[in-house]
Amino acid sequence: MENNSDSLVTVLTASLIHEIHIAKTLLASKGINSYVFDENIMTTIGTAYVDGYKLEVSSKDLEKAKQILAEIETDDN
């Protein structure tokens, strides 16, 4: 059986792509690789069907990534 300890998991879903890119840049600055999913779906079927863009990280980085993004959210309020 394959070890899924390093699988990708969604850390953020946003309806605006620039929010995903800001989060991706922030995570990269802290040494966490992340990957954007559904970025090109708008050009394929239009924005009416986009449920949200997804930013995914390795499952081993999930808790750290959540903490980093939560700190930014707290700073905004």
Distance bins in CASP14 RR format, pairs under 12 A and 6 or more apart:
PFRMAT RR
TARGET T0000
AUTHOR 0000-0000-0000
RMODE 2
METHOD distances of the structure
MODEL  1
3 59 0 0 0 0 0 1 0 0 0 0 0
3 60 0 0 0 0 0 1 0 0 0 0 0
4 58 0 0 0 0 0 1 0 0 0 0 0
4 59 1 0 0 1 0 0 0 0 0 0 0
4 60 0 0 0 0 0 1 0 0 0 0 0
5 58 0 0 0 0 1 0 0 0 0 0 0
5 59 1 0 0 1 0 0 0 0 0 0 0
5 60 1 0 0 1 0 0 0 0 0 0 0
5 61 0 0 0 0 0 1 0 0 0 0 0
5 62 0 0 0 0 0 1 0 0 0 0 0
6 33 0 0 0 0 0 1 0 0 0 0 0
6 57 0 0 0 0 0 1 0 0 0 0 0
6 58 1 0 1 0 0 0 0 0 0 0 0
6 59 1 0 0 1 0 0 0 0 0 0 0
6 60 1 0 0 1 0 0 0 0 0 0 0
6 61 0 0 0 0 1 0 0 0 0 0 0
6 62 0 0 0 0 0 1 0 0 0 0 0
7 35 0 0 0 0 0 1 0 0 0 0 0
7 56 0 0 0 0 1 0 0 0 0 0 0
7 57 0 0 0 0 0 1 0 0 0 0 0
7 58 1 0 0 1 0 0 0 0 0 0 0
7 59 1 0 1 0 0 0 0 0 0 0 0
7 60 0 0 0 0 1 0 0 0 0 0 0
7 61 0 0 0 0 0 1 0 0 0 0 0
7 62 0 0 0 0 0 1 0 0 0 0 0
8 33 0 0 0 0 1 0 0 0 0 0 0
8 34 0 0 0 0 1 0 0 0 0 0 0
8 35 1 0 0 1 0 0 0 0 0 0 0
8 36 0 0 0 0 0 1 0 0 0 0 0
8 37 0 0 0 0 1 0 0 0 0 0 0
8 54 0 0 0 0 1 0 0 0 0 0 0
8 55 0 0 0 0 0 1 0 0 0 0 0
8 56 1 0 1 0 0 0 0 0 0 0 0
8 57 1 0 0 1 0 0 0 0 0 0 0
8 58 1 0 0 1 0 0 0 0 0 0 0
8 59 1 0 0 1 0 0 0 0 0 0 0
8 60 0 0 0 0 0 1 0 0 0 0 0
8 61 0 0 0 0 1 0 0 0 0 0 0
8 62 0 0 0 0 1 0 0 0 0 0 0
8 65 0 0 0 0 0 1 0 0 0 0 0
9 34 0 0 0 0 0 1 0 0 0 0 0
9 35 0 0 0 0 0 1 0 0 0 0 0
9 37 0 0 0 0 0 1 0 0 0 0 0
9 54 0 0 0 0 1 0 0 0 0 0 0
9 55 0 0 0 0 0 1 0 0 0 0 0
9 56 1 0 0 1 0 0 0 0 0 0 0
9 57 1 0 0 1 0 0 0 0 0 0 0
9 58 1 0 0 1 0 0 0 0 0 0 0
9 59 1 0 1 0 0 0 0 0 0 0 0
9 60 0 0 0 0 1 0 0 0 0 0 0
9 61 0 0 0 0 1 0 0 0 0 0 0
9 62 1 0 1 0 0 0 0 0 0 0 0
9 63 0 0 0 0 0 1 0 0 0 0 0
9 65 0 0 0 0 1 0 0 0 0 0 0
9 66 0 0 0 0 0 1 0 0 0 0 0
10 20 0 0 0 0 0 1 0 0 0 0 0
10 23 0 0 0 0 0 1 0 0 0 0 0
10 34 0 0 0 0 0 1 0 0 0 0 0
10 35 0 0 0 0 0 1 0 0 0 0 0
10 36 0 0 0 0 0 1 0 0 0 0 0
10 37 1 0 0 1 0 0 0 0 0 0 0
10 38 0 0 0 0 0 1 0 0 0 0 0
10 51 0 0 0 0 0 1 0 0 0 0 0
10 52 0 0 0 0 0 1 0 0 0 0 0
10 53 0 0 0 0 0 1 0 0 0 0 0
10 54 1 0 1 0 0 0 0 0 0 0 0
10 55 1 0 0 1 0 0 0 0 0 0 0
10 56 1 0 1 0 0 0 0 0 0 0 0
10 57 0 0 0 0 1 0 0 0 0 0 0
10 58 0 0 0 0 0 1 0 0 0 0 0
10 59 0 0 0 0 0 1 0 0 0 0 0
10 62 0 0 0 0 1 0 0 0 0 0 0
10 65 0 0 0 0 0 1 0 0 0 0 0
10 66 0 0 0 0 0 1 0 0 0 0 0
10 69 0 0 0 0 0 1 0 0 0 0 0
11 20 0 0 0 0 0 1 0 0 0 0 0
11 23 1 0 0 1 0 0 0 0 0 0 0
11 24 0 0 0 0 1 0 0 0 0 0 0
11 26 0 0 0 0 0 1 0 0 0 0 0
11 27 1 0 0 1 0 0 0 0 0 0 0
11 32 0 0 0 0 1 0 0 0 0 0 0
11 33 0 0 0 0 0 1 0 0 0 0 0
11 34 1 0 0 1 0 0 0 0 0 0 0
11 35 0 0 0 0 0 1 0 0 0 0 0
11 36 0 0 0 0 0 1 0 0 0 0 0
11 37 0 0 0 0 0 1 0 0 0 0 0
11 54 0 0 0 0 1 0 0 0 0 0 0
11 55 1 0 1 0 0 0 0 0 0 0 0
11 56 1 0 0 1 0 0 0 0 0 0 0
11 57 1 0 1 0 0 0 0 0 0 0 0
11 58 0 0 0 0 1 0 0 0 0 0 0
11 59 0 0 0 0 1 0 0 0 0 0 0
11 61 0 0 0 0 1 0 0 0 0 0 0
11 62 1 0 0 1 0 0 0 0 0 0 0
11 63 0 0 0 0 1 0 0 0 0 0 0
11 64 0 0 0 0 1 0 0 0 0 0 0
11 65 1 0 1 0 0 0 0 0 0 0 0
11 66 1 0 0 1 0 0 0 0 0 0 0
11 67 0 0 0 0 0 1 0 0 0 0 0
11 68 0 0 0 0 1 0 0 0 0 0 0
11 69 1 0 0 1 0 0 0 0 0 0 0
11 70 0 0 0 0 0 1 0 0 0 0 0
12 19 1 0 0 1 0 0 0 0 0 0 0
12 20 1 0 0 1 0 0 0 0 0 0 0
12 21 0 0 0 0 0 1 0 0 0 0 0
12 22 0 0 0 0 1 0 0 0 0 0 0
12 23 1 0 1 0 0 0 0 0 0 0 0
12 24 0 0 0 0 1 0 0 0 0 0 0
12 26 0 0 0 0 0 1 0 0 0 0 0
12 27 0 0 0 0 1 0 0 0 0 0 0
12 32 0 0 0 0 0 1 0 0 0 0 0
12 34 0 0 0 0 1 0 0 0 0 0 0
12 35 0 0 0 0 0 1 0 0 0 0 0
12 36 0 0 0 0 1 0 0 0 0 0 0
12 37 0 0 0 0 0 1 0 0 0 0 0
12 38 0 0 0 0 0 1 0 0 0 0 0
12 52 0 0 0 0 1 0 0 0 0 0 0
12 53 0 0 0 0 1 0 0 0 0 0 0
12 54 1 0 0 1 0 0 0 0 0 0 0
12 55 1 0 1 0 0 0 0 0 0 0 0
12 56 0 0 0 0 1 0 0 0 0 0 0
12 57 0 0 0 0 1 0 0 0 0 0 0
12 62 0 0 0 0 0 1 0 0 0 0 0
12 65 0 0 0 0 1 0 0 0 0 0 0
12 66 0 0 0 0 1 0 0 0 0 0 0
12 68 0 0 0 0 0 1 0 0 0 0 0
12 69 1 0 0 1 0 0 0 0 0 0 0
12 70 0 0 0 0 0 1 0 0 0 0 0
12 72 0 0 0 0 0 1 0 0 0 0 0
12 73 0 0 0 0 0 1 0 0 0 0 0
13 19 0 0 0 0 1 0 0 0 0 0 0
13 20 0 0 0 0 1 0 0 0 0 0 0
13 23 0 0 0 0 0 1 0 0 0 0 0
13 36 0 0 0 0 0 1 0 0 0 0 0
13 37 0 0 0 0 1 0 0 0 0 0 0
13 38 0 0 0 0 1 0 0 0 0 0 0
13 50 0 0 0 0 0 1 0 0 0 0 0
13 51 0 0 0 0 1 0 0 0 0 0 0
13 52 1 0 1 0 0 0 0 0 0 0 0
13 53 1 0 0 1 0 0 0 0 0 0 0
13 54 1 0 1 0 0 0 0 0 0 0 0
13 55 1 0 0 1 0 0 0 0 0 0 0
13 56 0 0 0 0 1 0 0 0 0 0 0
13 69 0 0 0 0 0 1 0 0 0 0 0
14 20 1 0 1 0 0 0 0 0 0 0 0
14 21 0 0 0 0 1 0 0 0 0 0 0
14 22 0 0 0 0 1 0 0 0 0 0 0
14 23 1 0 0 1 0 0 0 0 0 0 0
14 24 0 0 0 0 0 1 0 0 0 0 0
14 36 0 0 0 0 0 1 0 0 0 0 0
14 37 0 0 0 0 0 1 0 0 0 0 0
14 38 0 0 0 0 0 1 0 0 0 0 0
14 39 0 0 0 0 0 1 0 0 0 0 0
14 50 0 0 0 0 0 1 0 0 0 0 0
14 51 0 0 0 0 0 1 0 0 0 0 0
14 52 1 0 0 1 0 0 0 0 0 0 0
14 53 1 0 1 0 0 0 0 0 0 0 0
14 54 0 0 0 0 1 0 0 0 0 0 0
14 55 1 0 0 1 0 0 0 0 0 0 0
14 69 0 0 0 0 0 1 0 0 0 0 0
14 73 0 0 0 0 0 1 0 0 0 0 0
15 38 0 0 0 0 0 1 0 0 0 0 0
15 42 0 0 0 0 0 1 0 0 0 0 0
15 47 0 0 0 0 1 0 0 0 0 0 0
15 48 0 0 0 0 0 1 0 0 0 0 0
15 50 1 0 0 1 0 0 0 0 0 0 0
15 51 0 0 0 0 1 0 0 0 0 0 0
15 52 1 0 1 0 0 0 0 0 0 0 0
15 53 1 0 0 1 0 0 0 0 0 0 0
15 54 0 0 0 0 0 1 0 0 0 0 0
16 22 0 0 0 0 1 0 0 0 0 0 0
16 23 0 0 0 0 0 1 0 0 0 0 0
16 39 0 0 0 0 0 1 0 0 0 0 0
16 42 0 0 0 0 0 1 0 0 0 0 0
16 47 0 0 0 0 0 1 0 0 0 0 0
16 50 0 0 0 0 1 0 0 0 0 0 0
16 52 0 0 0 0 1 0 0 0 0 0 0
16 53 1 0 0 1 0 0 0 0 0 0 0
17 23 0 0 0 0 0 1 0 0 0 0 0
17 24 0 0 0 0 0 1 0 0 0 0 0
17 36 1 0 0 1 0 0 0 0 0 0 0
17 37 0 0 0 0 0 1 0 0 0 0 0
17 38 0 0 0 0 1 0 0 0 0 0 0
17 39 1 0 0 1 0 0 0 0 0 0 0
17 40 0 0 0 0 0 1 0 0 0 0 0
17 41 0 0 0 0 0 1 0 0 0 0 0
17 42 1 0 0 1 0 0 0 0 0 0 0
17 43 0 0 0 0 0 1 0 0 0 0 0
17 47 0 0 0 0 0 1 0 0 0 0 0
17 50 0 0 0 0 1 0 0 0 0 0 0
17 52 0 0 0 0 1 0 0 0 0 0 0
17 53 1 0 1 0 0 0 0 0 0 0 0
17 54 0 0 0 0 0 1 0 0 0 0 0
17 55 0 0 0 0 0 1 0 0 0 0 0
18 24 0 0 0 0 0 1 0 0 0 0 0
18 25 0 0 0 0 0 1 0 0 0 0 0
18 36 0 0 0 0 0 1 0 0 0 0 0
18 39 0 0 0 0 0 1 0 0 0 0 0
18 53 0 0 0 0 1 0 0 0 0 0 0
18 55 0 0 0 0 0 1 0 0 0 0 0
19 25 0 0 0 0 0 1 0 0 0 0 0
19 26 0 0 0 0 0 1 0 0 0 0 0
19 36 0 0 0 0 0 1 0 0 0 0 0
19 52 0 0 0 0 1 0 0 0 0 0 0
19 53 1 0 0 1 0 0 0 0 0 0 0
19 54 0 0 0 0 0 1 0 0 0 0 0
19 55 0 0 0 0 1 0 0 0 0 0 0
19 69 0 0 0 0 0 1 0 0 0 0 0
19 72 0 0 0 0 0 1 0 0 0 0 0
19 73 0 0 0 0 0 1 0 0 0 0 0
19 76 0 0 0 0 0 1 0 0 0 0 0
20 26 0 0 0 0 0 1 0 0 0 0 0
20 27 0 0 0 0 0 1 0 0 0 0 0
20 34 0 0 0 0 1 0 0 0 0 0 0
20 35 0 0 0 0 0 1 0 0 0 0 0
20 36 1 0 1 0 0 0 0 0 0 0 0
20 37 0 0 0 0 1 0 0 0 0 0 0
20 38 0 0 0 0 1 0 0 0 0 0 0
20 39 1 0 0 1 0 0 0 0 0 0 0
20 50 0 0 0 0 0 1 0 0 0 0 0
20 52 0 0 0 0 1 0 0 0 0 0 0
20 53 1 0 1 0 0 0 0 0 0 0 0
20 54 1 0 0 1 0 0 0 0 0 0 0
20 55 1 0 1 0 0 0 0 0 0 0 0
20 56 0 0 0 0 0 1 0 0 0 0 0
20 69 0 0 0 0 0 1 0 0 0 0 0
21 27 0 0 0 0 0 1 0 0 0 0 0
21 28 0 0 0 0 0 1 0 0 0 0 0
21 34 0 0 0 0 0 1 0 0 0 0 0
21 35 0 0 0 0 0 1 0 0 0 0 0
21 36 1 0 0 1 0 0 0 0 0 0 0
21 39 0 0 0 0 1 0 0 0 0 0 0
21 53 0 0 0 0 1 0 0 0 0 0 0
21 55 0 0 0 0 1 0 0 0 0 0 0
22 28 0 0 0 0 0 1 0 0 0 0 0
22 29 0 0 0 0 0 1 0 0 0 0 0
22 34 0 0 0 0 0 1 0 0 0 0 0
22 36 0 0 0 0 0 1 0 0 0 0 0
22 53 0 0 0 0 0 1 0 0 0 0 0
22 55 0 0 0 0 1 0 0 0 0 0 0
22 68 0 0 0 0 0 1 0 0 0 0 0
22 69 0 0 0 0 1 0 0 0 0 0 0
22 72 0 0 0 0 1 0 0 0 0 0 0
22 73 0 0 0 0 0 1 0 0 0 0 0
22 76 0 0 0 0 0 1 0 0 0 0 0
23 29 0 0 0 0 0 1 0 0 0 0 0
23 30 0 0 0 0 0 1 0 0 0 0 0
23 32 0 0 0 0 0 1 0 0 0 0 0
23 34 1 0 0 1 0 0 0 0 0 0 0
23 35 0 0 0 0 0 1 0 0 0 0 0
23 36 0 0 0 0 1 0 0 0 0 0 0
23 53 0 0 0 0 0 1 0 0 0 0 0
23 54 0 0 0 0 0 1 0 0 0 0 0
23 55 1 0 1 0 0 0 0 0 0 0 0
23 56 0 0 0 0 0 1 0 0 0 0 0
23 57 0 0 0 0 1 0 0 0 0 0 0
23 65 0 0 0 0 1 0 0 0 0 0 0
23 66 0 0 0 0 0 1 0 0 0 0 0
23 68 0 0 0 0 1 0 0 0 0 0 0
23 69 1 0 1 0 0 0 0 0 0 0 0
23 70 0 0 0 0 0 1 0 0 0 0 0
23 71 0 0 0 0 0 1 0 0 0 0 0
23 72 1 0 0 1 0 0 0 0 0 0 0
23 73 0 0 0 0 0 1 0 0 0 0 0
24 30 0 0 0 0 0 1 0 0 0 0 0
24 31 0 0 0 0 0 1 0 0 0 0 0
24 32 0 0 0 0 1 0 0 0 0 0 0
24 33 0 0 0 0 1 0 0 0 0 0 0
24 34 1 0 1 0 0 0 0 0 0 0 0
24 35 0 0 0 0 1 0 0 0 0 0 0
24 36 1 0 0 1 0 0 0 0 0 0 0
24 37 0 0 0 0 0 1 0 0 0 0 0
24 39 0 0 0 0 0 1 0 0 0 0 0
24 53 0 0 0 0 0 1 0 0 0 0 0
24 54 0 0 0 0 0 1 0 0 0 0 0
24 55 1 0 1 0 0 0 0 0 0 0 0
24 56 0 0 0 0 0 1 0 0 0 0 0
24 57 0 0 0 0 1 0 0 0 0 0 0
24 65 0 0 0 0 0 1 0 0 0 0 0
24 68 0 0 0 0 0 1 0 0 0 0 0
24 69 0 0 0 0 0 1 0 0 0 0 0
25 31 0 0 0 0 0 1 0 0 0 0 0
25 32 0 0 0 0 0 1 0 0 0 0 0
25 34 0 0 0 0 1 0 0 0 0 0 0
25 36 0 0 0 0 0 1 0 0 0 0 0
25 55 0 0 0 0 0 1 0 0 0 0 0
25 68 0 0 0 0 0 1 0 0 0 0 0
25 69 0 0 0 0 0 1 0 0 0 0 0
25 72 0 0 0 0 0 1 0 0 0 0 0
26 32 0 0 0 0 1 0 0 0 0 0 0
26 34 0 0 0 0 1 0 0 0 0 0 0
26 55 0 0 0 0 0 1 0 0 0 0 0
26 57 0 0 0 0 0 1 0 0 0 0 0
26 64 0 0 0 0 0 1 0 0 0 0 0
26 65 0 0 0 0 1 0 0 0 0 0 0
26 67 0 0 0 0 0 1 0 0 0 0 0
26 68 1 0 0 1 0 0 0 0 0 0 0
26 69 1 0 0 1 0 0 0 0 0 0 0
26 70 0 0 0 0 0 1 0 0 0 0 0
26 71 0 0 0 0 1 0 0 0 0 0 0
26 72 1 0 0 1 0 0 0 0 0 0 0
26 73 0 0 0 0 0 1 0 0 0 0 0
26 75 0 0 0 0 0 1 0 0 0 0 0
27 33 1 0 0 1 0 0 0 0 0 0 0
27 34 1 0 1 0 0 0 0 0 0 0 0
27 35 0 0 0 0 0 1 0 0 0 0 0
27 36 0 0 0 0 0 1 0 0 0 0 0
27 55 1 0 0 1 0 0 0 0 0 0 0
27 56 0 0 0 0 0 1 0 0 0 0 0
27 57 1 0 0 1 0 0 0 0 0 0 0
27 58 0 0 0 0 0 1 0 0 0 0 0
27 61 0 0 0 0 1 0 0 0 0 0 0
27 62 0 0 0 0 0 1 0 0 0 0 0
27 64 0 0 0 0 1 0 0 0 0 0 0
27 65 1 0 1 0 0 0 0 0 0 0 0
27 66 0 0 0 0 0 1 0 0 0 0 0
27 67 0 0 0 0 0 1 0 0 0 0 0
27 68 1 0 0 1 0 0 0 0 0 0 0
27 69 1 0 0 1 0 0 0 0 0 0 0
27 71 0 0 0 0 0 1 0 0 0 0 0
27 72 0 0 0 0 0 1 0 0 0 0 0
28 34 1 0 0 1 0 0 0 0 0 0 0
28 35 0 0 0 0 0 1 0 0 0 0 0
28 36 0 0 0 0 0 1 0 0 0 0 0
28 55 0 0 0 0 0 1 0 0 0 0 0
28 57 0 0 0 0 0 1 0 0 0 0 0
28 61 0 0 0 0 0 1 0 0 0 0 0
28 65 0 0 0 0 0 1 0 0 0 0 0
28 68 0 0 0 0 0 1 0 0 0 0 0
29 65 0 0 0 0 0 1 0 0 0 0 0
29 68 0 0 0 0 1 0 0 0 0 0 0
29 72 0 0 0 0 0 1 0 0 0 0 0
30 57 0 0 0 0 0 1 0 0 0 0 0
30 61 0 0 0 0 1 0 0 0 0 0 0
30 64 1 0 0 1 0 0 0 0 0 0 0
30 65 0 0 0 0 1 0 0 0 0 0 0
30 67 0 0 0 0 1 0 0 0 0 0 0
30 68 1 0 1 0 0 0 0 0 0 0 0
30 69 0 0 0 0 0 1 0 0 0 0 0
30 71 0 0 0 0 0 1 0 0 0 0 0
30 72 0 0 0 0 0 1 0 0 0 0 0
31 57 0 0 0 0 0 1 0 0 0 0 0
31 58 0 0 0 0 0 1 0 0 0 0 0
31 61 0 0 0 0 1 0 0 0 0 0 0
31 64 0 0 0 0 1 0 0 0 0 0 0
31 65 0 0 0 0 1 0 0 0 0 0 0
31 68 0 0 0 0 1 0 0 0 0 0 0
32 55 0 0 0 0 0 1 0 0 0 0 0
32 56 0 0 0 0 0 1 0 0 0 0 0
32 57 1 0 1 0 0 0 0 0 0 0 0
32 58 0 0 0 0 1 0 0 0 0 0 0
32 59 0 0 0 0 0 1 0 0 0 0 0
32 60 0 0 0 0 1 0 0 0 0 0 0
32 61 1 0 1 0 0 0 0 0 0 0 0
32 62 0 0 0 0 1 0 0 0 0 0 0
32 63 0 0 0 0 0 1 0 0 0 0 0
32 64 1 0 0 1 0 0 0 0 0 0 0
32 65 1 0 1 0 0 0 0 0 0 0 0
32 66 0 0 0 0 0 1 0 0 0 0 0
32 67 0 0 0 0 0 1 0 0 0 0 0
32 68 1 0 0 1 0 0 0 0 0 0 0
32 69 0 0 0 0 0 1 0 0 0 0 0
33 55 0 0 0 0 0 1 0 0 0 0 0
33 56 0 0 0 0 1 0 0 0 0 0 0
33 57 1 0 0 1 0 0 0 0 0 0 0
33 58 1 0 0 1 0 0 0 0 0 0 0
33 60 0 0 0 0 0 1 0 0 0 0 0
33 61 1 0 0 1 0 0 0 0 0 0 0
33 64 0 0 0 0 0 1 0 0 0 0 0
33 65 0 0 0 0 1 0 0 0 0 0 0
34 53 0 0 0 0 0 1 0 0 0 0 0
34 54 0 0 0 0 1 0 0 0 0 0 0
34 55 1 0 1 0 0 0 0 0 0 0 0
34 56 1 0 0 1 0 0 0 0 0 0 0
34 57 1 0 1 0 0 0 0 0 0 0 0
34 58 0 0 0 0 1 0 0 0 0 0 0
34 61 0 0 0 0 1 0 0 0 0 0 0
34 62 0 0 0 0 0 1 0 0 0 0 0
34 64 0 0 0 0 0 1 0 0 0 0 0
34 65 1 0 0 1 0 0 0 0 0 0 0
34 66 0 0 0 0 0 1 0 0 0 0 0
34 68 0 0 0 0 0 1 0 0 0 0 0
34 69 0 0 0 0 0 1 0 0 0 0 0
35 53 0 0 0 0 0 1 0 0 0 0 0
35 54 0 0 0 0 1 0 0 0 0 0 0
35 55 1 0 0 1 0 0 0 0 0 0 0
35 56 1 0 1 0 0 0 0 0 0 0 0
35 57 1 0 0 1 0 0 0 0 0 0 0
35 58 0 0 0 0 1 0 0 0 0 0 0
35 61 0 0 0 0 0 1 0 0 0 0 0
35 65 0 0 0 0 0 1 0 0 0 0 0
36 52 0 0 0 0 0 1 0 0 0 0 0
36 53 1 0 0 1 0 0 0 0 0 0 0
36 54 1 0 0 1 0 0 0 0 0 0 0
36 55 1 0 1 0 0 0 0 0 0 0 0
36 56 1 0 0 1 0 0 0 0 0 0 0
36 57 0 0 0 0 0 1 0 0 0 0 0
37 50 0 0 0 0 0 1 0 0 0 0 0
37 51 0 0 0 0 0 1 0 0 0 0 0
37 52 0 0 0 0 1 0 0 0 0 0 0
37 53 1 0 0 1 0 0 0 0 0 0 0
37 54 1 0 1 0 0 0 0 0 0 0 0
37 55 1 0 0 1 0 0 0 0 0 0 0
37 56 1 0 1 0 0 0 0 0 0 0 0
37 57 0 0 0 0 0 1 0 0 0 0 0
38 44 0 0 0 0 1 0 0 0 0 0 0
38 45 0 0 0 0 0 1 0 0 0 0 0
38 46 0 0 0 0 0 1 0 0 0 0 0
38 47 0 0 0 0 0 1 0 0 0 0 0
38 49 0 0 0 0 0 1 0 0 0 0 0
38 50 1 0 0 1 0 0 0 0 0 0 0
38 51 1 0 0 1 0 0 0 0 0 0 0
38 52 1 0 0 1 0 0 0 0 0 0 0
38 53 1 0 1 0 0 0 0 0 0 0 0
38 54 1 0 1 0 0 0 0 0 0 0 0
38 55 0 0 0 0 1 0 0 0 0 0 0
38 56 0 0 0 0 0 1 0 0 0 0 0
39 50 0 0 0 0 1 0 0 0 0 0 0
39 52 0 0 0 0 0 1 0 0 0 0 0
39 53 1 0 0 1 0 0 0 0 0 0 0
39 54 0 0 0 0 1 0 0 0 0 0 0
39 55 0 0 0 0 1 0 0 0 0 0 0
39 56 0 0 0 0 0 1 0 0 0 0 0
40 46 0 0 0 0 0 1 0 0 0 0 0
40 50 0 0 0 0 0 1 0 0 0 0 0
40 53 0 0 0 0 1 0 0 0 0 0 0
41 47 0 0 0 0 1 0 0 0 0 0 0
41 48 0 0 0 0 0 1 0 0 0 0 0
41 49 1 0 0 1 0 0 0 0 0 0 0
41 50 1 0 1 0 0 0 0 0 0 0 0
41 51 0 0 0 0 1 0 0 0 0 0 0
41 52 0 0 0 0 1 0 0 0 0 0 0
41 53 0 0 0 0 1 0 0 0 0 0 0
41 54 0 0 0 0 0 1 0 0 0 0 0
42 48 0 0 0 0 1 0 0 0 0 0 0
42 49 0 0 0 0 1 0 0 0 0 0 0
42 50 1 0 1 0 0 0 0 0 0 0 0
42 51 0 0 0 0 0 1 0 0 0 0 0
42 52 0 0 0 0 1 0 0 0 0 0 0
42 53 0 0 0 0 1 0 0 0 0 0 0
43 49 0 0 0 0 0 1 0 0 0 0 0
43 50 0 0 0 0 0 1 0 0 0 0 0
44 50 0 0 0 0 1 0 0 0 0 0 0
45 51 0 0 0 0 0 1 0 0 0 0 0
47 53 0 0 0 0 0 1 0 0 0 0 0
55 61 0 0 0 0 0 1 0 0 0 0 0
55 62 0 0 0 0 0 1 0 0 0 0 0
55 65 0 0 0 0 1 0 0 0 0 0 0
55 66 0 0 0 0 0 1 0 0 0 0 0
55 68 0 0 0 0 0 1 0 0 0 0 0
55 69 0 0 0 0 1 0 0 0 0 0 0
56 62 0 0 0 0 1 0 0 0 0 0 0
56 65 0 0 0 0 1 0 0 0 0 0 0
57 63 0 0 0 0 1 0 0 0 0 0 0
57 64 0 0 0 0 1 0 0 0 0 0 0
57 65 1 0 1 0 0 0 0 0 0 0 0
57 66 0 0 0 0 1 0 0 0 0 0 0
57 67 0 0 0 0 0 1 0 0 0 0 0
57 68 0 0 0 0 0 1 0 0 0 0 0
57 69 0 0 0 0 0 1 0 0 0 0 0
58 64 0 0 0 0 0 1 0 0 0 0 0
58 65 0 0 0 0 1 0 0 0 0 0 0
59 65 0 0 0 0 0 1 0 0 0 0 0
59 66 0 0 0 0 0 1 0 0 0 0 0
61 67 0 0 0 0 0 1 0 0 0 0 0
61 68 0 0 0 0 1 0 0 0 0 0 0
61 69 0 0 0 0 0 1 0 0 0 0 0
62 68 0 0 0 0 0 1 0 0 0 0 0
62 69 0 0 0 0 0 1 0 0 0 0 0
63 69 0 0 0 0 0 1 0 0 0 0 0
63 70 0 0 0 0 0 1 0 0 0 0 0
64 70 0 0 0 0 0 1 0 0 0 0 0
64 71 0 0 0 0 0 1 0 0 0 0 0
65 71 0 0 0 0 0 1 0 0 0 0 0
65 72 0 0 0 0 0 1 0 0 0 0 0
66 72 0 0 0 0 0 1 0 0 0 0 0
66 73 0 0 0 0 0 1 0 0 0 0 0
67 73 0 0 0 0 0 1 0 0 0 0 0
67 74 0 0 0 0 0 1 0 0 0 0 0
68 74 0 0 0 0 0 1 0 0 0 0 0
68 75 0 0 0 0 0 1 0 0 0 0 0
69 75 0 0 0 0 0 1 0 0 0 0 0
69 76 0 0 0 0 0 1 0 0 0 0 0
70 76 0 0 0 0 0 1 0 0 0 0 0
70 77 0 0 0 0 0 1 0 0 0 0 0
71 77 0 0 0 0 0 1 0 0 0 0 0
END
